[in-house]
Amino acid sequence: MTDNKEEKTQGEQLPEAGFSELVMMLATGAWQQLGVMPNPITQKEEKNLEMAKHMIDLLALMEEKTKGNLSETEAKLLSEALYNLRMAYIEAVKK
């Protein structure tokens, strides 16, 4: 009997689980929802501003809940991701 977890990761190298990867995963999803990056499945740019706002809000919640517990690099990554996403969201809402 083969371990199911082993089957899923066999042949593919997954990045190490870390805070930066979580931030980037949520930020990438928000960029996709803003229509800046194509949907990886359809390869089309699709906008869903409500979902983009939700993902930005999740990142803001992470920032609030992890304040004082992040390395300088992690805090900067999260702060810059939030700033850039918020500015892009404002521009998308204006259009």
C-alpha positions in Angstrom: 0.0 0.0 0.0 1.4 3.4 -1.0 1.1 6.5 1.2 -1.4 8.8 -0.4 0.6 11.9 0.6 3.7 10.4 -1.0 1.7 9.9 -4.3 0.6 13.5 -4.4 4.1 14.9 -4.0 6.0 12.3 -5.9 7.8 14.0 -8.8 7.0 17.5 -7.8 9.1 19.7 -5.5 6.9 21.7 -3.1 8.4 24.8 -1.5 9.0 24.8 2.2 5.9 25.9 4.1 6.5 29.3 5.5 4.9 32.7 6.2 6.3 34.3 3.0 4.7 31.6 0.9 1.3 32.1 2.6 1.5 35.9 2.0 2.5 35.3 -1.7 -0.3 32.8 -2.2 -3.0 35.2 -0.9 -1.4 38.1 -2.7 -1.3 36.2 -6.0 -5.0 35.3 -5.6 -5.9 38.9 -5.0 -3.9 40.0 -8.1 -5.8 37.4 -10.1 -9.2 38.7 -8.7 -8.1 42.2 -9.6 -7.7 41.0 -13.2 -3.9 41.8 -13.2 -2.9 38.2 -13.5 -4.6 35.5 -15.6 -6.6 32.7 -14.0 -4.1 29.8 -14.0 -6.9 27.4 -15.2 -8.6 29.5 -17.9 -5.5 31.6 -18.8 -8.0 34.6 -18.9 -8.0 37.8 -16.9 -11.1 37.7 -14.8 -12.2 40.5 -12.3 -14.0 39.8 -9.1 -13.5 42.9 -7.0 -15.5 41.5 -4.0 -13.2 38.5 -3.8 -10.1 40.7 -4.3 -11.2 42.9 -1.4 -11.8 39.7 0.7 -8.3 38.5 0.1 -6.8 41.9 0.8 -8.8 41.9 4.1 -7.4 38.5 5.0 -3.9 39.8 4.5 -4.7 42.8 6.6 -6.0 40.5 9.3 -2.8 38.5 9.2 -0.8 41.8 9.6 -2.9 42.7 12.6 -2.7 39.3 14.3 1.0 38.8 13.7 2.2 42.3 14.6 5.4 42.0 16.7 5.9 38.4 15.8 7.4 38.6 12.3 10.9 39.0 11.2 11.7 42.4 9.6 11.7 40.7 6.2 8.3 39.1 6.7 6.8 42.3 8.0 8.1 44.2 5.0 6.8 41.6 2.6 3.3 41.7 4.1 3.3 45.5 4.4 4.4 46.0 0.8 2.0 43.4 -0.6 -0.9 45.1 1.2 0.1 48.6 0.0 0.4 47.5 -3.6 -2.8 45.5 -3.5 -4.8 48.3 -1.9 -3.5 50.8 -4.5 -4.4 48.4 -7.3 -7.9 47.8 -5.8 -8.6 51.6 -5.6 -7.6 51.9 -9.3 -9.8 49.0 -10.2 -12.8 50.4 -8.4 -12.3 53.8 -10.1 -12.6 52.1 -13.6 
